[in-house]
Amino acid sequence: MRVSTLPNLAAGATELGVVYASVEGVNESSYDECLEILRHNAEALGATAIVGMQLVQSQFQWNPRTSLLATAVKE
């Protein structure tokens, strides 16, 4: 699956919807874990790519989280 932070779509690509994933923690492994969930969610929609991916990491003492948001695309 192609993953990109750029919002560009390939010719003939179809947007399938927005996918979101969030996990507890803000560390090296939380990003990888979150990306795996995001890919799974996109694949469930039939996507072959994720574009326009955005990362949000909140580090509040009571609830540190890593979240990813992207557009699922079928190329």
Secondary structure, 3 states (H helix, E strand, C coil): CEECCCCCCCCCCEEEEEEEEEEECCCHHHHHHHHHHHHHHHHHCCCCEEEEEEEEEECCCCCCEEEEEEEEEEC
